[in-house]
Amino acid sequence: YDDDVGFRAVRKLRDLARTKDERPFMMTASFTHPHDPYVARQEFWDLYDDVEIPMPSVGPLDEKRVDPHSARLRKVIGADETQITNDQIMAARRAYLANCSYVDHWIGELLDTLEYHGLADDTIVIFTADHGDMLGERGLWYKMNFFEHSARVPLIVHAPKRFAAARLATLSSLLDIAPTMLDLAGIDVPRSMDGYSLVPQLGGFEDTLRTVTGEYLGEGAVAPIFMLRQGKLKFIYSEPDGEQLYDLNADPRELEN
């Protein structure tokens, strides 16, 4: 599937380079990898031969330390009924990294195509994702929760003619993507739109008081689950599950509520 996405995206960029239509374009290339099932092509799997890949930093938690939502997730994904060996965990994590490299390959193809056709200097590229993966952390897999491995995703804005390279600490959300794109295009952002333009942050302005929100109602949830994050504090609440508050400075592994 992702080969087809990459092929069509490259072909579309070449079509745009040939057209006489000078209007700006917007294109989405939506890859499924890296994702379960954790299966990788040989050439990308082999990139991680003899590479030290860390095991989960937090193993399965005992009943006294696991939160109610995570306990339900373990049942939903069958973790309570499946014995997973260290070799299987390592293979899954290696395949996940291999599939990251597979996506990197296609991103490189797209950037090279922009460069070859003279479009690179005038095209803004945004790279992000919709979720992470627990990959065995806390004995959990997939997504479906607000722990860092699941909820934290990449966000890269590539516009070297407009912004200097920088890494920012300001919290951001996928809700910010649409207003940011409008702002970058010189279009007024409707006040009713969720999220905030990140253009000030792209220019170097840090907003350390920024609060981002999240809501989840999917597998393993029996009522809406809400998340608030400001600075290094993360608050998670769902009525049947009680409250969770983590200080990610003092407790980056989210073990002390």
Backbone as JSON, one array per atom type, in Angstrom:
{
  "sequence": "YDDDVGFRAVRKLRDLARTKDERPFMMTASFTHPHDPYVARQEFWDLYDDVEIPMPSVGPLDEKRVDPHSARLRKVIGADETQITNDQIMAARRAYLANCSYVDHWIGELLDTLEYHGLADDTIVIFTADHGDMLGERGLWYKMNFFEHSARVPLIVHAPKRFAAARLATLSSLLDIAPTMLDLAGIDVPRSMDGYSLVPQLGGFEDTLRTVTGEYLGEGAVAPIFMLRQGKLKFIYSEPDGEQLYDLNADPRELEN",
  "N": [[0.83, -1.21, 0.0], [1.88, 1.28, 0.86], [3.94, 1.61, -0.98], [2.43, 2.15, -3.23], [1.23, 4.57, -2.48], [3.56, 6.2, -2.27], [4.53, 6.02, -4.93], [2.4, 7.19, -6.42], [2.4, 9.73, -5.27], [4.93, 10.78, -6.0], [4.58, 10.74, -8.78], [2.48, 12.58, -9.02], [3.73, 14.96, -8.18], [5.53, 15.27, -10.27], [3.74, 15.65, -12.36], [2.65, 18.11, -11.54], [4.89, 19.71, -11.8], [5.11, 19.89, -14.52], [2.89, 21.26, -15.36], [1.23, 24.27, -16.49], [-0.23, 25.65, -14.77], [-0.15, 27.96, -12.28], [-1.07, 28.12, -9.72], [-0.9, 27.66, -6.13], [-0.27, 24.41, -4.67], [-1.63, 21.72, -2.72], [-0.81, 18.75, -1.19], [-1.39, 15.54, 0.15], [0.41, 12.85, 1.35], [-0.17, 9.88, 2.58], [1.12, 7.59, 4.57], [1.0, 4.24, 5.84], [2.82, 2.92, 7.43], [5.21, 3.46, 10.16], [3.7, 0.57, 11.6], [1.57, -1.76, 13.31], [0.63, -4.89, 11.73], [3.84, -5.97, 12.87], [5.84, -6.17, 10.54], [8.5, -6.27, 8.33], [10.26, -5.3, 5.34], [12.97, -7.13, 3.87], [15.32, -5.67, 3.16], [15.21, -3.38, 4.73], [14.93, -4.44, 7.26], [17.44, -5.62, 7.48], [19.05, -3.4, 7.85], [19.22, -3.04, 10.54], [20.72, -5.03, 11.56], [22.92, -6.34, 13.95], [22.6, -4.03, 15.44], [22.17, -2.36, 18.48], [19.21, -2.6, 20.06], [17.03, -1.15, 22.27], [15.22, -2.76, 24.89], [11.82, -2.61, 26.24], [11.52, 0.13, 28.53], [9.98, 0.01, 30.76], [8.56, -2.75, 32.14], [5.81, -5.18, 32.16], [3.34, -4.14, 34.49], [2.51, -4.83, 37.92], [-0.64, -5.76, 39.45], [-1.19, -3.89, 41.45], [-0.04, -1.54, 40.6], [-0.97, -0.84, 38.13], [-3.09, 1.17, 36.11], [-6.73, 1.55, 35.86], [-7.63, 1.83, 33.15], [-5.47, 0.9, 31.6], [-5.45, -1.71, 32.54], [-7.83, -2.67, 31.46], [-7.15, -2.41, 28.76], [-5.15, -4.35, 28.51], [-6.67, -6.67, 28.6], [-8.28, -6.26, 26.34], [-6.46, -6.38, 24.18], [-5.53, -8.89, 24.49], [-3.29, -9.36, 26.03], [-3.18, -10.45, 28.56], [-3.54, -13.11, 28.16], [-1.58, -14.03, 26.58], [1.67, -15.17, 26.23], [4.55, -13.49, 25.74], [7.7, -13.67, 24.39], [11.06, -12.48, 25.12], [12.57, -12.46, 22.79], [10.59, -12.22, 20.85], [9.55, -9.71, 21.48], [11.8, -8.14, 20.95], [12.08, -8.63, 18.19], [9.73, -7.45, 17.21], [10.16, -4.75, 17.87], [12.46, -4.24, 16.4], [11.46, -4.59, 13.8], [9.64, -2.5, 13.73], [11.34, -0.25, 13.79], [12.65, -0.75, 11.39], [10.57, -0.32, 9.61], [10.18, 2.38, 10.05], [12.47, 3.3, 8.78], [11.84, 2.52, 6.21], [9.71, 4.29, 5.62], [11.21, 6.64, 5.83], [12.78, 6.32, 3.54], [10.87, 6.75, 1.49], [10.12, 9.39, 2.06], [12.5, 10.63, 1.47], [12.55, 10.16, -1.31], [10.41, 11.78, -2.12], [11.29, 14.36, -1.34], [13.59, 14.53, -2.92], [12.41, 14.53, -5.43], [11.0, 16.96, -5.41], [13.23, 18.66, -5.29], [14.58, 18.04, -7.7], [12.83, 18.99, -9.63], [12.8, 21.68, -9.2], [11.11, 22.65, -7.23], [11.57, 22.69, -4.56], [12.38, 24.93, -2.99], [10.14, 26.43, -2.72], [8.16, 25.02, -1.51], [6.41, 23.95, 1.28], [6.96, 21.49, 3.63], [5.34, 19.28, 5.73], [5.7, 16.99, 8.27], [4.15, 14.5, 10.07], [2.3, 12.43, 12.43], [-0.4, 10.19, 13.39], [-0.52, 8.71, 15.73], [1.42, 7.0, 18.27], [3.2, 4.08, 19.39], [3.03, 1.59, 21.81], [4.73, -0.63, 21.95], [5.39, -2.75, 23.68], [5.98, -1.47, 26.06], [5.18, -1.19, 29.48], [3.89, -3.56, 29.26], [2.06, -3.22, 27.27], [0.68, -2.83, 23.94], [0.38, -1.36, 20.66], [-1.79, 1.47, 20.53], [-4.1, 3.65, 21.92], [-4.11, 4.94, 24.43], [-2.99, 7.56, 26.72], [-0.33, 7.61, 27.46], [3.16, 8.45, 27.03], [4.52, 7.02, 24.93], [2.46, 6.3, 23.27], [0.94, 8.64, 22.76], [2.64, 10.71, 22.0], [3.91, 12.22, 19.13], [5.79, 12.65, 16.03], [6.52, 15.95, 14.76], [7.4, 17.83, 12.21], [8.3, 20.69, 10.51], [9.25, 21.71, 7.44], [10.7, 24.27, 5.96], [12.96, 25.79, 4.74], [13.6, 28.23, 3.53], [12.11, 30.03, 4.87], [12.22, 29.64, 7.65], [14.63, 29.28, 10.22], [16.6, 26.42, 11.18], [15.51, 24.69, 14.04], [14.75, 23.41, 17.31], [11.92, 23.03, 19.21], [10.34, 23.54, 22.38], [7.72, 24.09, 22.91], [4.48, 22.91, 23.52], [2.44, 21.11, 21.24], [-0.32, 20.23, 19.08], [-2.22, 17.91, 17.07], [-4.47, 19.25, 16.33], [-3.52, 21.72, 15.74], [-2.5, 21.69, 13.18], [-4.14, 22.35, 10.9], [-4.86, 25.21, 11.28], [-2.22, 26.19, 11.27], [-1.34, 25.59, 8.66], [-3.09, 27.2, 7.16], [-2.27, 29.73, 8.05], [0.41, 29.76, 7.18], [-0.06, 29.86, 4.49], [-0.99, 32.37, 4.18], [-3.63, 32.9, 4.74], [-6.43, 34.01, 6.54], [-7.03, 32.74, 9.78], [-9.91, 31.22, 10.91], [-11.64, 32.3, 13.81], [-13.19, 30.51, 15.1], [-12.02, 28.07, 14.7], [-10.62, 25.05, 15.89], [-7.58, 24.58, 17.75], [-4.29, 26.14, 17.3], [-2.35, 28.43, 15.38], [0.97, 27.55, 14.61], [2.88, 29.18, 13.62], [4.17, 31.4, 14.97], [5.83, 29.89, 16.69], [7.4, 28.55, 14.86], [8.91, 30.64, 14.06], [10.5, 30.91, 16.24], [9.46, 31.6, 18.73], [8.82, 30.68, 22.01], [6.25, 29.14, 23.87], [5.75, 28.47, 26.89], [3.64, 28.08, 28.58], [1.62, 26.97, 27.21], [-1.22, 24.93, 26.81], [-2.26, 21.72, 25.9], [-4.86, 19.58, 24.68], [-6.52, 16.41, 24.86], [-8.69, 13.78, 23.74], [-10.17, 10.63, 24.16], [-12.04, 7.9, 23.01], [-12.3, 4.93, 22.5], [-11.14, 1.64, 21.76], [-11.07, -0.28, 24.71], [-11.96, 1.75, 26.35], [-14.53, 2.82, 28.55], [-15.85, 5.05, 29.02], [-15.6, 8.53, 28.07], [-12.18, 9.54, 27.83], [-10.02, 11.95, 29.0], [-7.32, 14.24, 28.42], [-5.01, 16.57, 29.69], [-2.27, 18.63, 29.07], [0.37, 20.51, 30.24], [3.37, 22.15, 30.11], [5.56, 20.11, 31.85], [3.65, 18.66, 33.12], [1.12, 16.24, 33.15], [-2.25, 15.48, 32.96], [-4.7, 13.07, 33.32], [-7.99, 11.96, 32.87], [-10.85, 10.02, 33.51], [-14.15, 9.25, 34.2], [-14.9, 6.63, 35.34], [-12.36, 5.7, 35.87], [-10.87, 7.31, 37.54], [-8.4, 9.76, 38.6], [-5.32, 10.71, 37.03], [-2.12, 12.0, 37.44], [0.89, 13.13, 36.23], [4.28, 14.04, 36.62], [6.42, 14.77, 34.29], [9.01, 15.63, 34.31], [10.18, 14.83, 36.74], [9.4, 12.21, 36.7], [9.71, 10.59, 34.17], [8.96, 8.12, 33.15], [6.4, 7.76, 33.84], [5.33, 6.52, 36.22], [4.59, 7.22, 38.78], [1.73, 8.23, 40.11]],
  "CA": [[0.0, 0.0, 0.0], [2.72, 2.48, 0.95], [4.62, 1.78, -2.27], [1.48, 2.8, -4.13], [1.14, 5.96, -2.03], [4.78, 6.88, -2.67], [4.58, 6.11, -6.39], [1.42, 8.18, -6.88], [2.82, 11.06, -4.81], [6.02, 11.21, -6.88], [3.99, 11.0, -10.1], [1.71, 13.82, -8.95], [4.68, 16.07, -8.15], [6.05, 15.44, -11.63], [2.66, 16.27, -13.14], [2.56, 19.51, -11.14], [6.07, 20.41, -12.34], [4.93, 20.08, -15.96], [1.71, 22.06, -15.67], [1.38, 25.72, -16.59], [-1.07, 26.21, -13.7], [0.76, 28.52, -11.28], [-1.69, 28.17, -8.39], [-0.27, 26.8, -5.12], [-0.88, 23.09, -4.53], [-1.54, 21.05, -1.42], [-0.87, 17.32, -1.4], [-1.18, 14.67, 1.31], [0.89, 11.49, 1.12], [-0.49, 9.26, 3.88], [1.69, 6.25, 4.68], [0.5, 3.48, 6.99], [3.94, 2.49, 8.28], [5.36, 2.18, 10.86], [2.42, 0.18, 12.18], [1.35, -3.2, 13.39], [1.52, -5.93, 12.25], [5.25, -5.56, 12.8], [6.47, -6.94, 9.48], [9.35, -5.36, 7.56], [10.96, -5.85, 4.18], [14.29, -7.62, 4.22], [16.38, -4.67, 3.02], [15.15, -2.46, 5.86], [15.24, -5.28, 8.43], [18.88, -5.84, 7.53], [19.72, -2.18, 8.32], [19.34, -3.09, 12.0], [21.52, -6.18, 11.96], [24.0, -5.98, 14.87], [22.3, -2.75, 16.08], [21.61, -2.56, 19.82], [17.86, -2.06, 20.15], [16.64, -1.27, 23.68], [13.96, -3.38, 25.3], [10.98, -1.64, 26.96], [12.1, 0.66, 29.76], [9.07, -0.41, 31.83], [7.91, -4.01, 31.81], [4.42, -5.29, 32.64], [3.17, -3.72, 35.87], [1.64, -5.7, 38.7], [-2.01, -5.25, 39.59], [-1.24, -2.75, 42.37], [0.52, -0.33, 39.99], [-1.56, -0.58, 36.82], [-4.31, 1.97, 36.17], [-7.87, 0.77, 35.35], [-7.71, 1.83, 31.69], [-4.44, -0.02, 31.12], [-5.89, -3.07, 32.87], [-8.8, -3.05, 30.43], [-6.44, -2.57, 27.48], [-4.47, -5.64, 28.5], [-7.67, -7.68, 28.23], [-8.74, -5.99, 24.97], [-5.47, -6.82, 23.2], [-5.17, -10.28, 24.76], [-1.98, -9.45, 26.67], [-3.28, -11.28, 29.75], [-3.65, -14.5, 27.76], [-0.5, -14.33, 25.63], [3.02, -15.08, 26.76], [5.43, -12.95, 24.7], [9.1, -13.85, 24.78], [11.94, -11.34, 24.86], [12.95, -12.5, 21.38], [9.45, -11.69, 20.07], [9.51, -8.26, 21.72], [12.92, -7.55, 20.21], [11.78, -8.7, 16.76], [8.71, -6.45, 16.91], [10.76, -3.42, 17.95], [13.36, -4.11, 15.26], [10.65, -4.41, 12.6], [9.07, -1.15, 13.78], [12.4, 0.65, 13.36], [12.87, -1.0, 9.97], [9.5, 0.34, 8.86], [10.49, 3.81, 10.09], [13.45, 3.53, 7.71], [11.09, 2.38, 4.96], [9.05, 5.57, 5.39], [12.29, 7.6, 5.54], [13.14, 6.14, 2.13], [9.89, 7.42, 0.63], [10.23, 10.84, 2.29], [13.65, 11.04, 0.67], [12.14, 10.18, -2.72], [9.56, 12.96, -2.34], [12.12, 15.56, -1.25], [14.45, 14.54, -4.1], [11.57, 14.91, -6.57], [10.82, 18.41, -5.31], [14.5, 19.3, -5.63], [14.89, 17.83, -9.12], [11.93, 19.79, -10.47], [12.86, 23.09, -8.84], [9.97, 23.01, -6.37], [11.94, 22.53, -3.15], [12.51, 26.19, -2.26], [8.84, 27.09, -2.6], [7.2, 24.04, -1.01], [6.5, 23.67, 2.71], [6.71, 20.07, 3.9], [5.01, 18.99, 7.13], [5.73, 15.55, 8.56], [3.59, 14.2, 11.39], [1.66, 11.12, 12.52], [-1.63, 10.26, 14.18], [-0.33, 8.08, 17.04], [2.65, 6.23, 18.43], [2.99, 2.66, 19.65], [3.62, 1.23, 23.11], [5.84, -1.54, 21.65], [5.74, -3.56, 24.84], [6.11, -0.69, 27.3], [4.15, -1.45, 30.49], [3.17, -4.74, 28.82], [1.02, -2.81, 26.32], [1.05, -2.7, 22.53], [-0.49, -0.49, 19.85], [-1.97, 2.87, 20.97], [-5.29, 3.57, 22.77], [-3.93, 5.53, 25.76], [-2.3, 8.85, 26.7], [1.07, 7.54, 27.86], [4.01, 9.13, 26.05], [4.84, 6.21, 23.75], [1.27, 6.24, 22.42], [0.36, 9.94, 22.44], [3.62, 11.66, 21.47], [4.16, 11.95, 17.71], [6.68, 13.63, 15.4], [5.99, 17.1, 14.02], [8.51, 18.52, 11.57], [7.92, 21.63, 9.45], [10.45, 21.96, 6.63], [10.56, 25.45, 5.1], [14.25, 26.43, 5.03], [13.66, 29.6, 3.04], [11.31, 30.87, 5.76], [12.53, 29.47, 9.07], [15.9, 28.64, 10.55], [16.47, 25.14, 11.86], [15.38, 24.83, 15.49], [13.96, 22.42, 18.01], [11.14, 23.83, 20.15], [9.74, 22.82, 23.5], [6.3, 24.43, 23.02], [3.58, 21.8, 23.24], [1.58, 21.29, 20.07], [-1.35, 19.22, 18.92], [-2.66, 17.74, 15.69], [-5.47, 20.29, 16.06], [-2.81, 22.92, 15.28], [-2.01, 21.55, 11.82], [-4.96, 23.11, 9.94], [-4.62, 26.66, 11.38], [-0.84, 26.49, 10.87], [-1.28, 25.57, 7.2], [-3.76, 28.4, 6.68], [-1.42, 30.87, 8.36], [1.56, 29.7, 6.29], [-0.53, 30.21, 3.15], [-1.44, 33.76, 4.17], [-5.08, 32.91, 4.84], [-6.88, 34.27, 7.9], [-7.5, 31.57, 10.51], [-11.18, 31.51, 11.58], [-11.54, 32.28, 15.27], [-13.93, 29.34, 15.59], [-11.28, 26.84, 14.41], [-9.87, 24.45, 16.99], [-6.14, 24.62, 17.6], [-3.62, 27.42, 17.16], [-1.26, 28.47, 14.41], [2.3, 27.4, 15.18], [3.83, 30.05, 12.91], [5.07, 32.09, 15.92], [6.83, 28.95, 17.19], [8.33, 28.31, 13.76], [9.81, 31.78, 14.07], [11.39, 30.85, 17.4], [8.81, 32.01, 19.97], [8.43, 29.58, 22.89], [5.09, 29.38, 24.73], [5.89, 27.42, 27.88], [2.38, 27.92, 29.3], [0.65, 26.4, 26.3], [-1.88, 23.7, 27.24], [-2.9, 20.96, 24.83], [-5.92, 18.7, 25.17], [-6.78, 15.2, 24.11], [-9.88, 13.03, 24.13], [-10.15, 9.29, 23.58], [-13.17, 7.02, 23.28], [-12.14, 3.82, 21.55], [-10.95, 0.34, 22.38], [-10.64, -0.29, 26.1], [-12.58, 2.84, 27.11], [-15.95, 2.64, 28.85], [-16.35, 6.43, 29.11], [-14.57, 9.4, 27.48], [-10.94, 9.75, 28.57], [-9.52, 13.28, 28.66], [-5.95, 14.53, 28.79], [-4.51, 17.94, 29.65], [-0.81, 18.66, 29.22], [0.98, 21.84, 30.29], [4.74, 21.97, 30.53], [5.88, 18.71, 32.12], [2.56, 18.05, 33.86], [0.09, 15.6, 32.34], [-3.41, 15.08, 33.75], [-5.59, 12.17, 32.58], [-9.18, 11.73, 33.68], [-12.06, 9.39, 33.01], [-14.97, 9.11, 35.42], [-14.77, 5.33, 36.04], [-10.96, 5.34, 36.11], [-10.21, 8.19, 38.49], [-7.48, 10.79, 38.1], [-3.89, 10.43, 36.94], [-1.3, 13.2, 37.26], [2.3, 12.75, 36.13], [5.29, 15.07, 36.42], [7.34, 14.1, 33.38], [10.39, 15.99, 34.66], [10.63, 13.97, 37.84], [8.93, 10.84, 36.49], [9.51, 10.48, 32.72], [8.38, 6.84, 32.77], [4.97, 7.81, 34.23], [5.07, 5.44, 37.16], [4.09, 7.74, 40.05], [0.53, 9.05, 39.98]],
  "C": [[0.87, 1.26, 0.0], [3.56, 2.7, -0.31], [3.71, 2.49, -3.26], [1.31, 4.27, -3.78], [2.37, 6.75, -2.51], [4.86, 7.08, -4.18], [3.64, 7.19, -6.91], [1.81, 9.6, -6.47], [3.94, 11.61, -5.68], [5.47, 11.57, -8.26], [3.22, 12.31, -10.11], [2.63, 15.04, -8.92], [5.27, 16.33, -9.53], [5.0, 16.06, -12.54], [2.55, 17.76, -12.82], [3.73, 20.31, -11.71], [5.9, 20.71, -13.82], [3.8, 21.02, -16.3], [2.05, 23.54, -15.77], [0.52, 26.42, -15.54], [-0.16, 26.67, -12.57], [0.14, 28.63, -9.89], [-0.91, 27.28, -7.4], [-0.98, 25.44, -5.06], [-0.73, 22.61, -3.09], [-1.72, 19.56, -1.67], [-0.62, 16.59, -0.09], [-0.7, 13.31, 0.83], [0.8, 10.76, 2.45], [-0.01, 7.81, 3.9], [1.15, 5.55, 5.92], [1.62, 3.07, 7.95], [4.53, 3.67, 9.02], [4.1, 1.82, 11.64], [2.42, -1.33, 12.38], [0.5, -3.63, 12.19], [2.98, -5.59, 11.96], [6.0, -6.46, 11.82], [7.24, -5.96, 8.59], [9.95, -6.08, 6.36], [12.42, -6.15, 4.56], [15.35, -6.53, 4.19], [16.38, -3.69, 4.18], [15.38, -3.19, 7.19], [16.74, -5.42, 8.59], [19.65, -4.6, 7.98], [20.0, -2.25, 9.81], [20.0, -4.38, 12.48], [22.7, -5.7, 12.82], [23.83, -4.57, 15.46], [21.67, -3.03, 17.45], [20.27, -1.85, 19.92], [17.38, -2.23, 21.59], [15.32, -1.99, 23.86], [13.1, -2.32, 26.0], [11.61, -1.18, 28.26], [11.26, 0.3, 30.98], [8.38, -1.69, 31.39], [6.47, -4.04, 32.3], [4.33, -4.94, 34.13], [2.26, -4.68, 36.62], [0.31, -5.0, 38.95], [-2.09, -4.02, 40.48], [-0.8, -1.46, 41.69], [-0.15, 0.02, 38.66], [-2.87, 0.2, 36.99], [-5.46, 1.19, 35.53], [-7.95, 0.72, 33.83], [-6.68, 0.87, 31.1], [-4.82, -1.48, 31.4], [-6.91, -3.56, 31.85], [-8.11, -3.28, 29.09], [-5.73, -3.92, 27.41], [-5.43, -6.76, 28.12], [-8.1, -7.51, 26.77], [-7.76, -6.54, 23.94], [-4.98, -8.25, 23.45], [-3.83, -10.45, 25.46], [-2.01, -10.34, 27.91], [-3.27, -12.77, 29.41], [-2.5, -14.95, 26.86], [0.85, -14.15, 26.31], [3.95, -14.66, 25.62], [6.86, -13.07, 25.19], [9.89, -12.58, 24.49], [12.37, -11.3, 23.4], [11.83, -11.93, 20.5], [9.33, -10.18, 20.25], [10.61, -7.58, 20.92], [12.65, -7.55, 18.71], [10.75, -7.64, 16.37], [9.31, -5.04, 16.9], [11.74, -3.2, 16.79], [12.56, -3.86, 13.98], [10.03, -3.02, 12.56], [10.11, -0.13, 13.31], [12.69, 0.48, 11.87], [11.8, -0.3, 9.13], [9.59, 1.86, 8.96], [11.47, 4.15, 8.97], [12.81, 3.41, 6.34], [10.36, 3.69, 4.62], [10.09, 6.66, 5.1], [12.71, 7.53, 4.08], [12.16, 6.89, 1.23], [9.9, 8.94, 0.83], [11.41, 11.38, 1.49], [13.32, 11.12, -0.81], [11.31, 11.43, -3.03], [10.38, 14.24, -2.31], [13.05, 15.66, -2.47], [13.67, 14.97, -5.34], [11.31, 16.4, -6.58], [12.09, 19.14, -5.74], [14.78, 19.21, -7.12], [14.07, 18.75, -10.02], [11.88, 21.26, -10.07], [11.73, 23.57, -7.95], [10.34, 23.08, -4.89], [11.92, 23.84, -2.37], [11.16, 26.84, -1.99], [7.75, 26.13, -2.12], [7.45, 23.8, 0.47], [6.13, 22.21, 2.92], [6.47, 19.89, 5.39], [4.97, 17.48, 7.3], [5.18, 15.33, 9.96], [2.94, 12.83, 11.34], [0.43, 11.23, 13.43], [-1.51, 9.59, 15.55], [1.02, 7.38, 17.07], [2.34, 4.77, 18.63], [3.7, 2.31, 20.95], [4.77, 0.24, 22.95], [6.34, -2.31, 22.87], [5.93, -2.8, 26.13], [4.91, -0.95, 28.21], [3.36, -2.72, 30.16], [2.06, -4.44, 27.84], [1.59, -2.71, 24.91], [0.04, -1.79, 21.85], [-0.59, 0.9, 20.48], [-3.01, 2.89, 22.1], [-5.12, 4.12, 24.18], [-3.14, 6.84, 25.61], [-0.9, 8.79, 27.31], [1.95, 8.01, 26.7], [4.26, 8.3, 24.79], [3.66, 6.15, 22.77], [0.86, 7.62, 21.9], [1.34, 10.91, 21.8], [4.0, 11.28, 20.04], [5.13, 12.97, 17.14], [5.91, 14.78, 14.78], [7.18, 17.91, 13.5], [7.94, 19.43, 10.47], [9.2, 22.03, 8.72], [10.16, 23.1, 5.66], [11.82, 26.29, 5.26], [14.39, 27.85, 4.52], [12.91, 30.57, 3.95], [11.74, 30.81, 7.21], [13.88, 28.79, 9.24], [15.65, 27.31, 11.26], [16.44, 25.34, 13.37], [14.57, 23.67, 16.03], [13.25, 23.13, 19.15], [10.48, 22.96, 21.2], [8.25, 23.1, 23.64], [5.44, 23.22, 22.66], [2.7, 22.11, 22.04], [0.67, 20.09, 19.95], [-1.68, 19.07, 17.44], [-3.77, 18.74, 15.33], [-4.81, 21.56, 15.5], [-2.42, 22.86, 13.8], [-2.8, 22.43, 10.85], [-4.75, 24.62, 10.08], [-3.19, 27.05, 11.0], [-0.71, 26.54, 9.35], [-1.95, 26.8, 6.6], [-2.88, 29.62, 6.87], [-0.2, 30.91, 7.43], [1.19, 30.12, 4.87], [-1.04, 31.65, 3.07], [-2.94, 33.91, 4.23], [-5.48, 33.13, 6.3], [-7.42, 32.99, 8.54], [-8.82, 31.92, 11.2], [-11.05, 31.37, 13.09], [-12.24, 31.05, 15.85], [-13.16, 28.04, 15.4], [-10.54, 26.35, 15.65], [-8.37, 24.52, 16.7], [-5.61, 26.03, 17.38], [-2.57, 27.33, 16.07], [0.08, 28.38, 15.14], [3.33, 28.27, 14.48], [4.71, 30.84, 13.87], [6.16, 31.17, 16.45], [7.86, 28.64, 16.09], [9.33, 29.45, 13.63], [10.69, 31.86, 15.3], [10.75, 31.21, 18.72], [8.38, 30.78, 20.77], [7.25, 30.0, 23.77], [5.05, 28.26, 25.77], [4.6, 27.16, 28.67], [1.29, 27.3, 28.44], [0.09, 25.09, 26.85], [-2.49, 23.01, 26.03], [-3.85, 19.95, 25.45], [-6.02, 17.47, 24.29], [-8.03, 14.52, 24.62], [-9.83, 11.68, 23.43], [-11.41, 8.53, 23.99], [-13.14, 5.92, 22.24], [-11.95, 2.54, 22.32], [-10.46, 0.49, 23.82], [-11.23, 0.82, 26.95], [-14.06, 2.53, 27.34], [-16.63, 3.99, 29.07], [-15.27, 7.3, 28.49], [-13.38, 9.58, 28.41], [-10.33, 11.05, 28.08], [-8.09, 13.44, 29.14], [-5.68, 16.02, 28.68], [-3.01, 17.88, 29.87], [-0.35, 20.12, 29.19], [2.39, 21.68, 30.86], [5.05, 20.49, 30.7], [4.78, 17.99, 32.9], [1.53, 17.47, 32.9], [-1.01, 15.08, 33.26], [-4.33, 14.25, 32.85], [-6.79, 11.87, 33.46], [-10.26, 11.01, 32.87], [-12.88, 9.0, 34.23], [-14.83, 7.73, 36.08], [-13.34, 4.98, 36.43], [-10.28, 6.18, 37.17], [-9.22, 9.12, 37.81], [-6.05, 10.27, 38.06], [-3.17, 11.75, 36.68], [0.16, 12.78, 37.29], [3.15, 14.0, 35.92], [6.4, 14.44, 35.58], [8.78, 14.53, 33.58], [10.94, 15.02, 35.69], [10.37, 12.5, 37.56], [8.67, 10.6, 35.0], [8.89, 9.15, 32.29], [6.92, 6.7, 33.22], [4.59, 6.65, 35.12], [4.45, 5.91, 38.47], [2.92, 8.67, 39.82], [0.44, 9.95, 41.22]]
}
